[in-house]
């Protein structure tokens, strides 16, 4: 390998970190490979044993008369990982991308004529055709594009976010994600795996990862990454970066030594060997005008396809093409003939941004069905107007409170698909579940009022559990721990912890009428342990939001932990209360393993159905989280003429053990009193039947109470309010 230093030492220091200076990182194949080798050393050993085979035997696979001897047909599948955002690219965008990919690999691309004279004579026809799979690994009809809802689209986890790989000996796997790499890599466009790095235990890494915008923009990132998948290095070498001041060799004889070009197009560039123009237009460069492979690059790709590394010598065999359903498809596939693929029954899918709403609010649903062209949509909505719809993206109004079922049936001539979800939407009533101030200790049936959201319907979700709360009471448990000791290697279960980071679960409180409560402080107890002893690796986060409009918008709250401000994200050591979980099913053993999170809340007159959302974002080291004793503390203001007319007083307050006395003007209905402790447990109840008169009354069962704050709820007809009572 040749290396020529183009710059002084000082200049070199400023160019070595090229990707840190460029906003866009076109390809991180080498970085992803090194990450893989560091995390899984056994794969590195297998890679080293095979890599040099790819560049041996430069035999061009053409017949004596110069015609093609073989066309390598490769089944391809796209796994679109998404969270119902723009990253959920359309099938039409994928069809267009595959059409361009095939043109690039047969040298029939429209801009091939722009190749400069110095390289016209070595333009390589790769003789490769990529066909979208027609049969999936389970024998089902497919259009070669599957859409998978997963947080992995946004995690930027090199290699690990390759969810749902199809057998790599039968399919060329391509993943489309929102974020392919870590933030430190810049705006990464994609990366691939070299054949030799996927052998043995590395099989699960095989394939290409693309940023979703490269698909919608059809910007040839896949052409570049597929070149790596077929054994090609960058033109500027098998390591290093473009424009780093170092000339390097890719070991391809007809590709001149180059430093590479980053988003530029100097067709006369000859920096590395003055007088020898560099192949700036090569697909394996980073220039802005790539449009060709060379003939010797084609030879390397053919060597790859005839070698055992990465099972590339298997994927194009007729028997494999038959298994994947592409052997007898119309060739080449284009958007216009895509329907020559056997028509499949569609797979139904849908979503809405308003899974929590109020009676009377409009909820917009969005179709996300896939796997085929769809002719008909049949929606069914429980207790809604309209209750049925044939629109692609209907809007409805739910007429009553509660959990509502939504069903979508999609169909075409090949069949139908159905998605039905009971309780998909929760519709809040036009009244509050509780009036503040109040406390929820989760004993009794209080937990029924909470809403649990687990978007991916995975192992970890909030559930009520006994004996694990503060004082060993009842609490909500987010059970992130999962025993994978018996999992088969490289299965989805085996990857559970490595793919946990970035997943989000929500616990949403009942609704509170806070319109007449002032000086509000909301607090809750939590207990959490982590599975890492590295403080920097504790990236999981606890957040709280509020909504006063039935979940249409959520406002983040600034949290304090045990009285110290932590911010909107409670993370790191602020989060951990139970220490190291030890990769076990963590549960707090005593009250010292709990912390208290709190925040202030300023209500207004529209706070008649306020909810709070406790959100937990996991990391790969997450363990279980417990939530208990949610309190909404404050001072009740005058909320109506009726309450004002009562002129209610409670005395003595504070009290030193004396019974609680009340003085008020009774209205035309009886008055009910409910005294609760700070945990929400009912201490005493009483109904005073006196009406339309001045009342002075001693509440029964309220003497000799332990020192603590208490809450006295007063109910008279449709009106209620709460007074705080302190026992010293």
C-alpha positions in Angstrom: 0.0 0.0 0.0 1.4 3.4 -0.9 1.1 6.5 1.2 2.3 10.0 0.3 2.1 12.8 2.8 0.8 15.9 1.0 1.1 18.4 3.8 3.4 19.6 6.4 3.1 18.1 9.9 1.2 21.1 11.1 -1.3 20.9 8.3 -1.7 17.2 8.8 -2.7 17.7 12.4 -5.5 19.9 11.3 -6.8 17.4 8.7 -6.6 14.1 10.5 -10.0 14.6 12.1 -11.7 15.2 8.8 -15.1 13.9 9.8 -15.2 16.1 12.9 -14.9 19.1 10.6 -17.5 18.0 8.0 -21.1 18.2 8.9 -21.9 15.1 6.8 -20.1 11.7 7.1 -20.9 9.9 3.8 -19.8 6.5 5.0 -18.7 4.9 8.3 -18.0 1.4 7.1 -14.6 1.3 8.7 -15.7 2.9 11.9 -18.6 0.5 12.2 -16.2 -2.4 11.5 -13.8 -1.3 14.2 -16.7 -0.9 16.7 -17.8 -4.5 15.8 -14.2 -5.9 16.3 -13.9 -4.2 19.6 -17.2 -5.4 20.9 -16.9 -8.9 19.4 -13.1 -9.8 19.1 -13.9 -13.3 17.7 -15.2 -11.7 14.5 -11.9 -9.8 14.0 -9.9 -13.1 14.0 -12.3 -14.5 11.4 -12.0 -11.4 9.3 -8.2 -11.3 9.2 -8.1 -14.9 8.0 -10.1 -14.1 4.9 -9.7 -10.5 3.8 -6.6 -10.9 1.5 -8.4 -13.6 -0.6 -10.6 -10.9 -2.1 -7.8 -9.2 -4.0 -6.2 -12.4 -5.4 -6.7 -13.7 -9.0 -7.7 -10.7 -11.0 -9.7 -12.6 -13.6 -12.3 -10.7 -15.5 -15.4 -12.8 -16.0 -16.1 -12.1 -19.7 -16.4 -14.5 -22.6 -13.9 -14.7 -25.4 -15.9 -12.4 -27.6 -16.1 -9.8 -24.9 -19.7 -10.4 -24.1 -21.0 -10.9 -20.5 -20.5 -14.5 -19.2 -22.9 -14.1 -16.3 -25.3 -11.7 -14.7 -25.3 -11.9 -10.9 -28.8 -11.6 -9.7 -29.0 -10.7 -6.0 -32.2 -10.8 -4.0 -32.5 -7.7 -1.8 -34.7 -6.8 1.1 -35.3 -3.4 2.8 -36.0 -3.3 6.5 -37.5 0.2 7.1 -37.1 0.8 10.9 -39.3 3.7 12.0 -41.4 5.4 14.6 -44.1 6.6 12.2 -42.0 9.6 11.2 -40.5 10.7 7.9 -37.9 7.9 8.3 -40.8 5.5 7.3 -39.9 5.9 3.7 -42.5 5.0 1.0 -42.3 1.8 -1.1 -42.2 4.1 -4.1 -39.0 5.7 -2.9 -37.4 2.2 -2.5 -38.5 1.2 -6.0 -36.9 4.2 -7.5 -33.7 3.6 -5.5 -33.5 0.0 -6.7 -34.0 1.1 -10.3 -31.1 3.6 -10.0 -28.9 1.0 -8.2 -29.3 -1.4 -11.1 -28.4 1.2 -13.6 -25.2 2.0 -11.7 -24.2 -1.7 -11.5 -24.8 -2.2 -15.2 -23.2 1.1 -16.4 -26.5 2.2 -17.9 -26.9 5.2 -15.6 -27.8 8.4 -17.4 -24.7 10.3 -16.4 -22.2 7.6 -17.5 -21.5 9.8 -20.6 -20.1 12.4 -18.2 -17.1 10.3 -17.3 -14.0 12.1 -18.4 -11.9 10.7 -21.4 -9.1 9.5 -19.1 -11.5 6.9 -17.6 -13.9 6.2 -20.5 -11.9 3.1 -21.5 -12.0 1.5 -18.1 -15.7 1.9 -17.2 -16.8 -1.3 -15.5 -20.1 -3.0 -16.0 -20.5 -5.0 -12.8 -23.1 -7.3 -14.4 -25.0 -7.3 -11.1 -28.8 -7.0 -10.8 -30.6 -6.5 -7.5 -34.1 -7.8 -7.4 -36.6 -7.1 -4.6 -37.4 -10.4 -2.8 -40.8 -11.9 -3.6 -40.8 -14.6 -0.9 -39.8 -14.0 2.7 -37.8 -16.5 4.9 -41.1 -18.0 6.1 -42.4 -18.6 2.6 -44.8 -15.7 2.6 -45.4 -13.3 -0.3 -43.5 -10.1 0.0 -42.6 -7.0 -2.0 -39.1 -7.0 -0.6 -39.9 -4.1 1.8 -40.9 -4.6 5.4 -41.7 -1.7 7.8 -40.8 -2.3 11.5 -41.8 0.0 14.4 -38.8 0.2 16.7 -36.8 2.8 18.7 -33.7 1.4 17.1 -34.3 3.6 14.1 -33.1 6.6 16.3 -30.4 5.1 18.5 -27.4 5.4 16.1 -26.1 2.0 17.4 -23.6 0.7 14.9 -24.4 -2.8 13.9 -26.8 -3.4 16.9 -29.8 -1.8 15.3 -29.9 -4.4 12.6 -33.3 -5.7 13.6 -35.0 -8.6 11.8 -32.2 -9.8 9.5 -33.3 -12.2 6.8 -31.0 -15.2 6.1 -27.9 -13.5 4.6 -27.2 -16.4 2.3 -30.5 -15.7 0.5 -31.0 -12.0 0.8 -28.9 -8.8 0.7 -30.2 -7.0 3.8 -30.6 -3.2 3.7 -31.8 -1.3 6.8 -33.3 2.2 6.5 -33.1 4.2 9.7 -33.4 7.7 11.0 -30.0 7.8 12.6 -27.3 5.3 11.5 -24.5 6.3 13.9 -23.6 8.1 17.0 -23.7 11.9 17.2 -19.9 12.0 17.3 -19.8 10.7 13.7 -21.6 13.7 12.3 -24.6 13.3 10.0 -23.7 9.7 8.9 -25.3 8.7 5.6 -24.7 4.9 5.9 -22.3 2.1 6.3 -21.8 -1.5 5.2 -20.0 -4.7 6.1 -17.2 -6.3 4.2 -17.8 -9.9 3.3 -14.9 -11.2 5.5 -16.1 -9.4 8.6 -19.4 -11.3 8.5 -18.2 -14.8 8.6 -18.7 -17.2 11.5 -20.3 -15.4 14.4 -20.4 -12.2 12.5 -23.3 -13.3 10.2 -25.8 -11.1 12.0 -24.0 -8.0 11.0 -24.2 -8.6 7.3 -25.8 -5.9 5.2 -26.0 -2.2 4.7 -27.5 0.6 6.9 -28.8 3.8 5.2 -30.0 7.1 6.6 -33.7 7.4 5.4 -33.0 10.7 3.6 -30.6 8.9 1.2 -33.5 6.8 0.1 -35.9 9.7 -0.5 -33.1 11.7 -2.1 -31.9 8.8 -4.2 -28.4 10.0 -3.7 -26.3 6.9 -4.5 -25.3 6.1 -1.0 -26.6 2.6 -1.5 -24.5 2.3 -4.7 -21.4 3.2 -2.6 -22.3 0.9 0.4 -23.2 -2.0 -1.9 -19.7 -1.7 -3.3 -18.3 -2.3 0.2 -20.7 -5.2 0.6 -19.1 -6.6 -2.6 -15.5 -6.2 -1.3 -14.5 -2.7 -2.5 -12.5 -0.2 -0.4 -12.7 3.5 -0.8 -10.6 4.8 -3.6 -8.4 6.6 -1.0 -7.6 3.4 0.9 -9.1 0.7 3.1 -8.7 2.9 6.1 -8.5 6.6 6.7 -10.6 9.4 5.5 -11.0 11.6 2.4 -9.1 14.9 2.2 -6.9 14.0 5.1 -3.7 15.0 3.4 -2.6 11.4 2.8 -2.5 9.7 -0.6 -3.5 6.1 -0.4 -4.1 3.0 -2.5 -7.2 0.9 -2.6 -5.2 -2.0 -4.2 -7.2 -1.7 -7.4 -4.7 -1.5 -10.3 -6.7 0.8 -12.6 -7.8 3.2 -9.9 -5.0 5.8 -9.4 -3.7 6.6 -5.9 -5.7 9.4 -4.4 -6.4 11.4 -1.3 -10.1 11.3 -2.0 -12.5 14.2 -2.5 -15.0 15.3 0.0 -18.2 16.8 -1.6 -16.2 18.5 -4.4 -15.7 17.7 -8.1 -12.3 18.7 -9.4 -12.1 16.5 -12.5 -8.5 17.6 -13.1 -7.2 16.7 -9.7 -3.7 15.1 -9.8 -2.3 16.0 -6.4 -1.0 12.5 -5.6 0.9 11.9 -8.8 1.2 15.0 -10.9 0.3 14.3 -14.4 -2.0 11.4 -13.5 -5.6 12.4 -13.1 -7.4 10.9 -10.1 -10.6 8.9 -10.5 -12.8 11.5 -8.7 -15.9 10.1 -10.4 -15.6 6.7 -8.9 -18.6 5.5 -6.8 -16.2 4.6 -4.0 -14.9 8.2 -3.6 -16.7 10.9 -1.6 -16.9 13.4 -4.4 -20.1 15.1 -5.5 -20.0 13.7 -9.1 -19.6 9.9 -8.8 -20.9 7.9 -11.7 -18.7 4.9 -12.5 -16.9 1.7 -11.3 -13.6 0.7 -12.9 -13.1 -2.7 -14.6 -10.7 -3.9 -12.0 -13.2 -3.0 -9.3 -15.7 -5.2 -11.2 -13.2 -8.0 -11.1 -12.9 -7.7 -7.3 -16.7 -7.7 -7.0 -16.8 -10.8 -9.1 -14.1 -12.4 -7.0 -16.2 -11.6 -4.0 -19.3 -13.2 -5.6 -17.4 -16.3 -6.4 -15.7 -16.6 -2.9 -16.9 -18.1 0.3 -16.4 -14.9 2.4 -19.8 -13.7 3.6 -21.5 -16.6 1.6 -21.5 -14.3 -1.4 -20.9 -17.3 -3.7 -24.3 -18.7 -2.6 -26.7 -15.7 -2.8 -26.9 -15.6 -6.6 -27.3 -19.3 -7.3 -30.5 -20.4 -9.1 -31.7 -22.4 -6.1 -31.4 -19.4 -3.8 -33.1 -17.2 -6.4 -36.0 -19.6 -6.5 -36.3 -19.7 -2.7 -36.4 -15.9 -2.5 -38.9 -15.8 -5.4 -36.9 -13.7 -7.8 -35.6 -16.3 -10.3 -38.4 -15.8 -12.9 -39.2 -12.1 -12.2 -39.3 -9.6 -15.0 -35.8 -8.1 -15.4 -34.8 -5.5 -14.7 -37.2 -4.4 -12.0 -38.4 -0.8 -12.3 -41.2 1.1 -10.7 -43.2 0.7 -13.9 -43.0 -3.1 -13.9 -42.8 -3.6 -10.1 -46.3 -5.2 -10.2 -44.8 -8.1 -12.2 -43.9 -9.3 -8.7 -46.7 -11.6 -7.6 -49.3 -9.4 -5.9 -49.2 -10.0 -2.1 -51.9 -9.5 0.4 -51.2 -6.2 2.3 -50.2 -6.0 5.9 -52.4 -3.6 7.9 -50.8 -0.9 10.1 -51.9 2.5 11.4 -51.1 5.1 14.1 -52.3 8.4 15.6 -50.5 11.1 17.5 -53.5 11.3 19.9 -53.7 8.1 21.7 -54.9 10.1 24.7 -57.7 12.6 23.9 -60.9 14.1 25.3 -64.5 13.4 24.5 -65.3 15.6 21.5 -61.8 16.1 20.3 -60.9 15.2 16.7 -58.4 12.4 16.3 -56.6 12.0 13.0 -55.5 8.4 12.0 -52.8 7.6 9.5 -52.6 4.5 7.4 -49.2 2.8 7.5 -50.0 -0.5 5.8 -47.4 -2.1 3.6 -46.3 -5.1 1.5 -48.6 -4.4 -1.5 -50.6 -1.9 -3.4 -53.8 -1.5 -1.5 -57.3 -1.1 -3.1 -59.5 -0.8 -0.1 -59.4 0.5 3.4 -62.1 -0.4 6.0 -61.8 1.3 9.4 -63.9 0.6 12.5 -63.9 2.9 15.5 -65.6 2.1 18.8 -68.2 4.7 19.8 -67.0 7.3 17.4 -68.4 9.6 14.7 -68.0 8.3 12.1 -67.9 4.7 13.4 -66.6 3.4 10.0 -64.6 4.9 7.2 -63.2 3.9 3.8 -60.7 6.8 3.7 -57.0 6.2 3.7 -56.4 8.6 6.6 -59.7 9.3 8.4 -60.5 11.7 11.3 -63.0 10.8 13.9 -64.5 12.1 17.2 -65.0 9.7 20.1 -68.3 10.2 21.8 -67.8 8.7 25.3 -64.9 8.3 27.8 -62.8 5.1 28.2 -60.5 2.9 26.2 -61.6 2.5 22.5 -60.9 -0.2 20.0 -59.7 0.6 16.5 -59.7 -1.8 13.6 -58.3 -1.5 10.1 -58.8 -4.0 7.3 -56.8 -3.4 4.0 -57.3 -5.5 0.9 -56.6 -6.0 -2.7 -57.1 -8.8 -5.2 -54.6 -11.1 -3.5 -56.2 -10.9 0.0 -56.5 -8.8 3.1 -54.7 -7.8 6.2 -56.2 -6.8 9.6 -54.9 -4.8 12.6 -57.2 -4.6 15.5 -56.2 -3.0 18.8 -58.5 -3.0 21.9 -58.0 0.1 24.0 -55.8 1.8 21.4 -57.2 5.2 22.3 -58.0 6.5 25.8 -60.7 9.1 25.9 -60.8 11.3 29.0 -64.2 12.3 30.4 -65.1 15.9 30.7 -64.5 15.8 34.4 -61.4 15.2 36.6 -60.7 11.9 38.4 -59.5 13.8 41.4 -59.6 17.4 42.8 -56.3 18.8 44.1 -54.6 18.7 46.5 -54.6 14.9 46.7 -52.3 12.0 47.2 -52.2 8.6 45.4 -50.4 5.9 47.4 -51.6 3.2 44.9 -53.3 1.2 47.6 -56.9 0.0 46.9 -58.1 0.8 43.3 -56.2 4.0 42.7 -54.0 2.4 40.1 -56.9 1.8 37.8 -56.9 5.6 37.0 -53.4 5.5 35.6 -52.6 5.1 31.9 -49.7 2.9 30.8 -48.0 3.5 27.5 -45.6 0.9 26.1 -45.3 1.9 22.4 -43.3 -1.2 21.2 -45.4 -3.7 23.3 -42.1 -5.2 24.5 -41.0 -6.9 27.7 -40.7 -3.8 29.9 -43.9 -2.0 30.8 -45.3 -0.3 33.9 -47.4 -2.8 36.0 -48.8 -2.7 39.5 -46.9 -4.9 41.9 -47.4 -5.7 45.6 -44.8 -5.6 48.4 -42.2 -3.6 46.4 -43.2 0.0 47.2 -42.2 2.4 49.8 -42.8 0.8 53.2 -43.1 -2.4 51.2 -46.5 -1.3 49.9 -47.9 -1.4 46.4 -46.1 0.4 43.6 -45.8 0.6 39.8 -42.9 -1.5 38.5 -41.3 -0.9 35.1 -39.8 -4.4 34.7 -36.8 -3.7 32.3 -34.9 -6.8 33.6 -35.2 -9.9 31.5 -33.4 -13.2 32.1 -31.6 -14.0 28.8 -29.2 -16.6 30.2 -30.8 -19.4 28.1 -31.3 -17.3 25.0 -29.9 -18.6 21.7 -27.0 -16.4 20.5 -27.7 -13.7 18.0 -31.5 -14.0 18.3 -33.7 -11.1 19.1 -33.9 -12.3 22.8 -30.1 -12.5 23.0 -29.9 -8.9 21.8 -32.5 -7.7 24.4 -30.1 -5.7 26.6 -28.0 -4.4 23.7 -31.2 -3.0 22.1 -32.8 -1.7 25.3 -31.2 1.7 25.1 -33.5 4.4 23.7 -36.8 2.6 24.4 -39.4 4.7 26.2 -42.2 3.9 28.6 -44.8 6.2 30.1 -46.9 6.2 33.2 -49.6 8.8 33.0 -51.5 9.9 36.2 -55.2 10.3 36.6 -56.6 13.7 35.8 -56.7 16.4 38.4 -58.9 19.5 38.7 -56.3 22.1 39.8 -58.2 25.2 38.7 -58.7 26.3 42.2 -55.5 25.0 43.8 -52.5 27.3 44.4 -48.9 26.9 45.3 -48.8 23.4 43.9 -45.9 21.0 44.4 -46.1 17.6 42.7 -43.9 14.8 44.1 -43.4 11.1 43.8 -41.1 8.5 45.2 -39.0 6.3 42.9 -36.4 3.6 43.3 -34.0 2.6 40.6 -30.8 0.6 40.2 -28.5 0.3 37.2 -26.6 -2.5 35.6 -23.3 -0.6 35.1 -20.7 0.6 37.6 -19.4 3.2 35.1 -21.0 6.5 36.0 -20.5 7.8 32.5 -22.6 4.9 31.1 -25.7 5.8 33.2 -27.5 7.5 30.3 -31.0 6.4 31.1 -33.3 9.2 32.1 -36.4 10.0 34.1 -38.6 12.9 32.9 -42.0 14.4 33.8 -44.4 16.3 31.6 -47.7 18.0 32.2 -50.8 18.5 30.0 -53.9 20.5 30.5 -55.4 19.6 27.1 -55.9 15.9 27.2 -52.4 15.1 25.8 -52.5 17.2 22.7 -49.3 18.9 24.0 -47.0 17.9 26.9 -44.8 20.4 28.8 -41.5 19.2 30.4 -41.1 20.0 34.1 -37.9 20.9 35.9 -37.4 18.3 38.6 -35.7 18.3 42.0 -34.4 15.1 43.5 -34.4 15.0 47.3 -34.6 18.8 47.3 -31.7 19.4 44.8 -32.6 20.7 41.3 -31.7 18.0 38.7 -33.3 19.5 35.5 -35.7 18.1 33.0 -33.7 14.9 32.7 -32.9 13.0 35.9 -29.9 10.8 34.9 -26.6 9.6 36.2 -26.1 9.4 39.9 -29.1 11.6 40.5 -31.3 8.8 39.1 -29.7 5.9 40.9 -31.2 5.2 44.3 -30.6 1.5 44.7 -27.0 1.2 43.5 -25.8 -1.7 41.2 -28.6 -4.1 40.3 -26.2 -7.0 39.5 -28.1 -8.0 36.4 -30.9 -9.4 38.5 -34.6 -8.7 39.0 -34.0 -5.6 41.2 -36.5 -4.6 43.9 -35.9 -2.1 46.7 -35.1 -3.8 50.0 -35.8 -0.8 52.3 -36.9 2.8 52.3 -33.3 4.1 52.0 -33.3 2.8 48.4 -35.9 5.4 47.4 -35.6 9.1 46.3 -38.2 11.8 46.0 -38.7 13.8 42.8 -40.7 16.9 42.9 -41.6 20.0 40.8 -43.7 23.1 41.2 -46.7 23.7 39.0 -48.6 26.9 38.3 -52.2 26.3 37.4 -54.7 28.5 35.6 -58.4 28.4 35.1 -58.1 25.8 32.3 -56.5 23.2 34.7 -59.7 21.2 35.1 -58.3 17.9 33.7 -54.5 18.1 34.3 -52.4 15.0 33.9 -48.7 14.3 34.6 -46.6 11.9 32.6 -43.6 10.1 34.1 -41.4 9.0 31.2 -38.4 6.6 31.4 -35.9 6.3 28.6 -33.8 3.2 29.0 -30.1 2.5 28.3 -28.5 -0.8 27.6 -27.7 -1.0 31.3 -31.2 -0.4 32.6 -32.8 -2.3 35.4 -36.2 -2.0 37.1 -37.8 1.3 38.1 -40.4 1.7 40.8 -42.9 4.6 41.3 -44.9 5.2 44.4 -46.7 7.9 46.5 -47.7 10.5 43.9 -48.7 13.6 45.7 -50.3 16.9 44.5 -49.9 19.3 47.3 -51.1 22.9 47.4 -53.5 25.4 48.9 -57.1 25.4 47.8 -58.4 28.7 46.6 -62.0 29.8 46.4 -63.5 27.9 43.5 -67.2 28.9 43.6 -69.7 31.2 45.3 -71.0 28.1 47.1 -67.6 27.3 48.7 -67.0 31.0 49.5 -70.4 31.2 51.2 -69.5 28.3 53.5 -66.8 30.4 55.2 -65.1 27.1 56.1 -62.5 27.0 58.9 -60.6 24.1 60.4 -59.1 24.4 63.9 -56.8 24.1 65.7 -54.4 23.9 62.8 -51.7 23.0 63.6 -52.9 20.7 66.3 -51.0 18.8 69.0 -53.2 15.8 69.1 -56.6 17.5 69.7 -59.5 16.4 67.6 -60.0 18.3 64.4 -62.9 20.9 64.5 -64.6 22.4 61.6 -66.8 25.5 61.4 -68.9 26.4 58.3 -72.2 27.5 56.9 -73.9 24.3 55.6 -75.6 24.6 52.3 -78.8 22.8 51.2 -77.1 19.4 51.1 -75.2 17.3 53.6 -71.5 17.7 53.9 -69.0 14.8 53.7 -65.6 14.8 55.3 -62.7 12.5 54.3 -59.4 12.7 56.2 -56.4 11.1 54.5 -52.7 10.7 55.6 -49.8 11.7 53.4 -49.9 8.3 51.8 -53.5 8.8 50.8 -54.9 6.3 53.3 -58.3 7.2 54.7 -58.1 7.9 58.4 -61.6 9.0 59.1 -64.9 9.7 57.2 -68.1 11.3 58.4 -71.2 12.8 56.9 -72.8 15.8 58.7 -76.5 16.0 57.8 -77.1 19.5 59.0 -78.1 21.9 56.2 -78.8 25.6 55.7 -77.3 26.6 59.1 -74.1 27.5 60.9 -72.2 24.3 61.9 -69.5 23.8 64.5 -68.5 20.2 64.6 -65.8 17.9 66.0 -64.8 15.2 63.5 -64.9 11.8 65.0 -61.8 9.6 65.0 -59.4 12.6 64.5 -57.9 12.9 68.0 -54.4 11.6 69.0 -53.2 11.4 65.4 -49.4 10.8 64.9 -47.4 13.9 64.0 -47.6 14.4 60.2 -49.4 16.4 57.5 -53.0 15.3 56.7 -55.5 16.2 54.0 -59.2 16.9 54.8 -61.4 16.7 51.8 -64.8 18.4 52.0 -67.6 17.6 49.7 -70.9 19.4 49.5 -73.1 18.5 46.5 -71.1 18.9 43.3 -68.5 21.0 45.0 -65.4 19.8 46.8 -62.2 21.2 48.2 -59.3 20.0 50.4 -57.6 21.6 53.4 -54.2 20.6 54.7 -54.0 19.9 58.5 -50.7 19.6 60.4 -50.4 17.5 63.5 -47.4 18.4 65.6 
